[in-house]
């Protein structure tokens, strides 16, 4: 998939699930990516700190 078309689809709200191309992607990581790319700002994490905390929680679960 070329970068420009992918970015246009994401901007249009068409966010693909990473597990369609990376079958071994852990569900919590895929969910974080989907949430981070959500076109609705209210559904995204509110800050870089919130993203950092979510990543920390994922690492704790996956370790």
C-alpha positions in Angstrom: 0.0 0.0 0.0 1.4 3.4 -1.0 1.7 6.0 1.7 -0.3 8.8 0.1 -3.5 6.7 -0.6 -3.3 5.2 2.9 -3.1 8.7 4.5 -6.0 9.9 2.4 -8.1 6.9 3.6 -7.2 7.5 7.2 -8.0 11.2 6.8 -11.4 10.2 5.4 -12.0 8.0 8.5 -11.2 4.7 6.8 -8.9 3.3 9.4 -7.8 -0.3 8.7 -7.1 -2.8 11.4 -3.3 -3.5 11.5 -4.1 -7.2 12.1 -5.2 -7.4 8.5 -1.6 -7.1 7.4 0.2 -8.1 10.6 -1.6 -11.2 11.8 0.6 -11.5 14.9 0.0 -8.0 16.1 -1.2 -8.2 19.7 -4.8 -7.1 20.1 -4.0 -4.3 22.7 -1.5 -2.8 20.2 -4.0 -2.9 17.4 -6.7 -1.4 19.5 -4.3 1.5 20.6 -3.5 2.2 16.9 -7.2 2.2 16.0 -8.0 4.5 18.8 -5.1 6.8 18.0 -6.2 7.1 14.4 -9.9 7.5 15.1 -11.3 10.4 13.1 -13.4 11.5 16.1 -11.2 13.4 18.5 -13.4 12.5 21.5 -12.5 8.8 20.9 -8.8 9.3 20.7 -6.5 9.5 23.7 -6.4 13.0 24.9 -2.7 13.6 25.3 0.8 12.2 24.7 0.8 11.3 28.4 -2.3 9.2 27.9 -0.6 7.5 25.0 2.5 6.8 27.1 0.3 5.4 29.9 -1.6 3.1 27.4 1.7 1.9 26.0 3.0 1.2 29.5 -0.2 -0.8 30.3 0.2 -2.8 27.1 3.8 -3.6 27.9 2.8 -4.7 31.4 0.2 -7.0 30.0 2.4 -8.5 27.3 5.5 -9.0 29.5 
